């Protein structure tokens, strides 16, 4: 619905995986540039609100993947992501 009201170039979608791989400063610099803001320096790049979780069972993972597969496919098509959740 948002893309029906606004041009696609008005949106910036970032993946958490890219932030972890590229670093918070580089990812936030993309956001600052997109928003036409000065490139602020991130002073604390440490993880926030991180928690430890038990190991997910294969059955639960498979059920979640199956449940979200059609929703993910729709999102990837909408965003033009050909490699899904893999790094772009």
C-alpha positions in Angstrom: 0.0 0.0 0.0 2.9 2.4 0.7 4.3 1.9 -2.7 0.9 2.8 -4.2 1.1 6.2 -2.5 4.8 7.0 -2.7 7.5 6.5 -5.3 9.8 3.6 -4.7 12.9 5.8 -4.5 11.4 7.4 -1.3 12.1 4.2 0.6 15.3 2.8 2.0 15.2 -0.8 3.2 18.2 -2.0 5.1 18.9 -5.6 6.3 20.1 -6.2 9.8 22.5 -8.8 8.3 24.1 -6.1 6.2 24.6 -3.9 9.3 26.3 -6.8 11.1 28.5 -7.6 8.1 29.3 -4.0 7.0 29.3 -2.3 10.4 26.8 0.0 11.9 28.7 3.2 10.8 28.6 2.2 7.1 25.0 1.2 7.2 23.9 4.3 9.1 25.9 6.4 6.6 23.7 5.0 3.9 20.6 6.1 5.9 22.0 9.5 6.6 22.8 10.1 2.9 19.3 8.8 1.9 17.7 11.3 4.4 20.1 14.1 3.3 21.5 14.4 6.8 25.1 15.0 7.8 27.1 11.8 8.2 27.2 11.6 12.0 29.8 9.4 13.6 28.3 6.5 15.6 30.2 6.5 18.9 28.9 3.2 20.3 28.5 0.4 17.7 27.9 -2.3 20.4 24.9 -4.6 20.2 21.8 -3.3 22.1 19.0 -5.4 23.5 20.8 -8.6 22.6 19.7 -11.8 24.3 20.6 -15.5 24.2 18.0 -17.9 23.0 17.9 -21.7 23.1 18.4 -23.7 20.0 15.4 -23.9 17.8 14.3 -27.3 16.8 14.5 -28.3 13.1 10.7 -28.9 13.1 10.0 -25.4 14.4 12.4 -23.8 11.9 10.8 -25.7 9.0 7.3 -24.7 10.2 8.2 -21.1 10.4 10.0 -21.1 7.0 6.9 -22.7 5.4 4.6 -20.2 7.1 6.6 -17.2 6.1 7.6 -18.4 2.6 4.7 -16.8 0.7 5.0 -13.5 2.6 8.8 -13.4 2.1 8.3 -14.1 -1.7 5.9 -11.2 -1.9 8.2 -8.9 0.0 11.3 -9.9 -2.2 9.3 -9.3 -5.4 8.1 -5.9 -4.1 11.6 -4.8 -3.2 13.2 -6.4 -6.3 15.5 -8.6 -4.1 16.5 -11.6 -6.3 18.5 -13.3 -3.6 16.0 -13.1 -0.7 17.6 -12.6 2.7 21.1 -13.2 1.4 23.4 -10.2 1.4 22.8 -7.8 -1.5 
